[in-house]
Structures are given as C-alpha cells and as structure tokens.
Amino acid sequence: MYRGNSLINIGICGLGRVGKSILRHLYESESRNVKVVAIKEHNSLSYSNEEYVRNMAYLLRDDSIYGKFPAEVNSEGCNILINNEKIPVLLDSYINQVDWKKYNVDVIIEASGNLKNIKYVRKCLGDSVKKAIITRGTDEADITLIHGVNESKYNKKKHNVISVSTCTGNAFAPIANFVDSNYKILAGFVSTIHPVLSDEKMLDGSHKVFALGKSFRNIKVVDTSVVKSTIEVLPHLENKLHLESVSYRVPTDIVSAVHAIIKVKNPPSKDEFCRKISDVRGNLKDIIGTTKGFHGQPFVSSEFLLSKYSGIIDLNWFSITDNLLRLHIWHDNEYGYVSRVIDTLKIL
Ligand SMILES: NC(=O)c1ccc[n+]([C@@H]2O[C@H](COP(=O)([O-])OP(=O)(O)OC[C@H]3O[C@@H](n4cnc5c(N)ncnc54)[C@H](OP(=O)(O)O)[C@@H]3O)[C@@H](O)[C@H]2O)c1
C-alpha cells in the first residue's frame, strides 16, 4: 500500500490546464503539508497506458505557457515521477471507480470538468476521502466558496463537497462585494475577455456551443457565468447585476479580464476609490490587487502571468461618470484560480 507521510494527501482528477497548474503551484511553493499521492486521468488515445503517462509527463515537464516545471519530471510505467517520487496515474473511466483508499487520499480535487466525475464525486467520500474540491461551479457541491467573499462560511461538519466556483467568478465577486459594501450596487453589466480553452477547435469543427467550434483564431462572443457565479455567493445582487453576461473569447492562451459597468448609489471620487481599493486589507489583501502599469503606461495581458491575485484592477482604465463605474480587472485564469484552490485546501 502506498503511504504518503504528509498532513494532507491529495488525489487530482484531471491533469489538464488546471490540474497541472495545481501541481506546479504546490511544487513552486514547496508545500510540505500537502502531497499529491494519486492522479486520475483517462486514456483518450489509442496507445498504451504507459505511453499515455509518458505523454502526460512530457506535457507537465515543459509547459508552453508557464515553462519548465519547478521539479524533475519523468515517468515510469503508469507513474509520474516528480523528484523521483512516484505518483500513480489511474486510468479508470470515472472518479468513483478509483480505489482512493489504497492511496490514503484525504482530499480529491476534481479538475477534469467531466460532468459524470462531478456527479460521482460524493460517492468517493468515505473512510479515506473526507473532502472533495470541484474546480467549477456546480449544484453538486455543499457550498461554493469564493475567497474574499464567503470563505468564512465553510463549516467543517456540514461541507464535504466544495466548489471553488469559476475563474471569472473569483476575479469579479470579491471586487463586486467591495464596491457594493462601500458604494451600493444598483445595476451592472459584466463581460469577460477570455483566452482559448482546451475544448476549443484549432480549425472549424463541431462543438456544443457552435461558436466555440470555429477556429480559435476568431474573436467569439459566447455566454459566460461570471454573474451567476457572483450571485451564488452574493445573492442580494440578484436582479441588480444583469445575468446575461458575455465572454469575448480571444486567440491568446492565458490571462483573462473582466470588464464591468456598474451603477452605484453613492459614487466615490476617482481618487477615493483608487486609494481605498489599493489599501484593502484582511481577507482581501492577497485577493484583490491593483496596477497603474509602468511609467504611467498600462501593462498588457502577458504581464499578469503567474499572478496569484484573484483579480487585479487596472487603475488606468478605472473611470466614473455620474453614478456609473467602469472597472477593468486582470487575472491569470489558471494560476490566480489555483491559488484559491490551494487556499481552500488550507482552510479544510
Ligand atoms: N482553464 C481555466 O482557465 C479554468 C479556470 C478555472 C476553472 N476551470 C475549470 O476546471 C476544469 C478543468 O478545466 P481545464 O481548463 O483544466 O480543462 P482541460 O485542460 O481540458 O483538462 C481536463 C483534463 O481532464 C481530463 N479528463 C477528461 N475526462 C476525464 C475523466 N473521466 N477522468 C479523468 N480525467 C479526465 C482531460 O483529458 P482529455 O483531454 O484526454 O479528455 C484533461 O486532461 C473545468 O471544469 C473548467 O471549467 C478552468
């Protein structure tokens, strides 16, 4: 039997963009209290499982966006080796078919996005697995936590399946909460500018959301759940923020932005807002960042790569007219988001 000797043993389901970013974050921060002891993937190709795991190691070792993994990566049979430590890769079809107990997994992180895995995640809870974290919004969760808004609502006895919401929800909700608490939100439109995701097509092909099946080189306008995610943790904003928000999918590979036009009851002056938001403390300190760029010039998306903030307000683009506020918020949709997944592990 494999025996991890750390405080919390983690099993990751899905080693795609988010799964790999979680591993990277853990190794970069040299976390001693958390150890990944099993990875569940599925062999979607027609070669052997060993070859599939070799391919996974290849992708993990050198990432096209983040570069070299912060530890030695290799593979041996159906194991990924990180600094020569074996992490078994389990290639069963669904999450509930894995014998998590065999690997002493305490917490599962569901990062495949597969709806069946999410549906079955609760079945994995038992003698070994005590908690599961889901890296998207879902009704299957006992609670949705967005740090900087409602993480204090976590109740160890009641909440076993925890959703960490969406990346854009994490970027926007803490800032919406700040604006509402200080200036009272009356109404608002929210849009996102989002890079390509793994399920989009290189060339035209079929996709459940037709526009996403068009070549990634287009700018595509599609629905997004940024307001739905926000309202889930700030229900009093329902009927104020317009639910039908759109996402502009753009042909970049990382860093997202949220653009919001918000009507408030008590508009601040620009100076007051900038001062207050730049000076957030307590549970917002590591969540909301601000930037003024460099030499008075704004940064561009790639400059926010590897940022651990949930959302960074670009003060260059903040403006007020009457009682309308315009906000431009940057976030690394992978690294910023997984920083909150790790924060969630800490509060468990
Ligand atoms: N990317 C982001 O910016 C971001 C941010 C926040 C939250 N999320 C959420 O996180 C989840 C994962 O997103 P992602 O961008 O990381 O997607 P992704 O890159 O497609 O990764 C998903 C991984 O899970 C694997 N997988 C699919 N079905 C599986 C199964 N039954 N068992 C085990 N593994 C399976 C996929 O393998 P195959 O590719 O072989 O199918 C892939 O390696 C989604 O719910 C997404 O909404 C994503």
The ligand as a MOL file (V3000), in Angstrom:
LIG
                    3D

  0  0  0     0  0            999 V3000
M  V30 BEGIN CTAB
M  V30 COUNTS 48 52 0 0 0
M  V30 BEGIN ATOM
M  V30 1 N -8.6230 26.6160 -17.7370 0
M  V30 2 C -9.0640 27.5620 -16.9290 0
M  V30 3 O -8.7230 28.7340 -17.0480 0
M  V30 4 C -10.0110 27.2010 -15.7980 0
M  V30 5 C -10.0940 28.0780 -14.7120 0
M  V30 6 C -10.9630 27.7600 -13.6660 0
M  V30 7 C -11.7050 26.6080 -13.6940 0
M  V30 8 N -11.6130 25.7870 -14.7790 0 CHG=1
M  V30 9 C -12.4190 24.5610 -14.7400 0
M  V30 10 O -11.5510 23.4730 -14.4000 0
M  V30 11 C -11.9690 22.2810 -15.0800 0
M  V30 12 C -10.8210 21.7880 -15.9490 0
M  V30 13 O -10.5260 22.7820 -16.9040 0
M  V30 14 P -9.1840 22.7200 -17.7660 0
M  V30 15 O -9.0930 24.0150 -18.4760 0
M  V30 16 O -8.0560 22.2530 -16.9020 0 CHG=-1
M  V30 17 O -9.5870 21.5880 -18.8130 0
M  V30 18 P -8.6100 20.6190 -19.6100 0
M  V30 19 O -7.3200 21.2870 -19.9260 0
M  V30 20 O -9.4190 20.0550 -20.7350 0
M  V30 21 O -8.3010 19.4700 -18.5610 0
M  V30 22 C -9.1890 18.4560 -18.2160 0
M  V30 23 C -8.4060 17.1850 -18.0910 0
M  V30 24 O -9.2520 16.1640 -17.5510 0
M  V30 25 C -9.1220 15.0130 -18.3740 0
M  V30 26 N -10.3240 14.1980 -18.2900 0
M  V30 27 C -11.4460 14.2500 -19.0460 0
M  V30 28 N -12.3120 13.2980 -18.6570 0
M  V30 29 C -11.7370 12.6430 -17.6300 0
M  V30 30 C -12.1340 11.5620 -16.8110 0
M  V30 31 N -13.2990 10.9380 -16.9700 0
M  V30 32 N -11.2940 11.1690 -15.8320 0
M  V30 33 C -10.0990 11.7780 -15.6560 0
M  V30 34 N -9.6650 12.7960 -16.4070 0
M  V30 35 C -10.4810 13.2230 -17.3970 0
M  V30 36 C -8.8610 15.5520 -19.7680 0
M  V30 37 O -8.2810 14.5670 -20.5850 0
M  V30 38 P -8.5670 14.6270 -22.1830 0
M  V30 39 O -8.0550 15.9430 -22.6360 0
M  V30 40 O -7.8020 13.4740 -22.6930 0
M  V30 41 O -10.0490 14.4810 -22.3540 0
M  V30 42 C -7.8960 16.6860 -19.4510 0
M  V30 43 O -6.5710 16.2280 -19.3060 0
M  V30 44 C -13.2210 22.6760 -15.8670 0
M  V30 45 O -14.3320 22.3810 -15.0930 0
M  V30 46 C -13.0790 24.1830 -16.0530 0
M  V30 47 O -14.3280 24.8220 -16.1890 0
M  V30 48 C -10.7690 26.0390 -15.8180 0
M  V30 END ATOM
M  V30 BEGIN BOND
M  V30 1 1 1 2
M  V30 2 2 2 3
M  V30 3 1 2 4
M  V30 4 1 4 5
M  V30 5 2 4 48
M  V30 6 2 5 6
M  V30 7 1 6 7
M  V30 8 2 7 8
M  V30 9 1 8 9
M  V30 10 1 8 48
M  V30 11 1 9 10
M  V30 12 1 9 46
M  V30 13 1 10 11
M  V30 14 1 11 12
M  V30 15 1 11 44
M  V30 16 1 12 13
M  V30 17 1 13 14
M  V30 18 2 14 15
M  V30 19 1 14 16
M  V30 20 1 14 17
M  V30 21 1 17 18
M  V30 22 2 18 19
M  V30 23 1 18 20
M  V30 24 1 18 21
M  V30 25 1 21 22
M  V30 26 1 22 23
M  V30 27 1 23 24
M  V30 28 1 23 42
M  V30 29 1 24 25
M  V30 30 1 25 26
M  V30 31 1 25 36
M  V30 32 1 26 27
M  V30 33 1 26 35
M  V30 34 2 27 28
M  V30 35 1 28 29
M  V30 36 1 29 30
M  V30 37 2 29 35
M  V30 38 1 30 31
M  V30 39 2 30 32
M  V30 40 1 32 33
M  V30 41 2 33 34
M  V30 42 1 34 35
M  V30 43 1 36 37
M  V30 44 1 36 42
M  V30 45 1 37 38
M  V30 46 2 38 39
M  V30 47 1 38 40
M  V30 48 1 38 41
M  V30 49 1 42 43
M  V30 50 1 44 45
M  V30 51 1 44 46
M  V30 52 1 46 47
M  V30 END BOND
M  V30 END CTAB
M  END
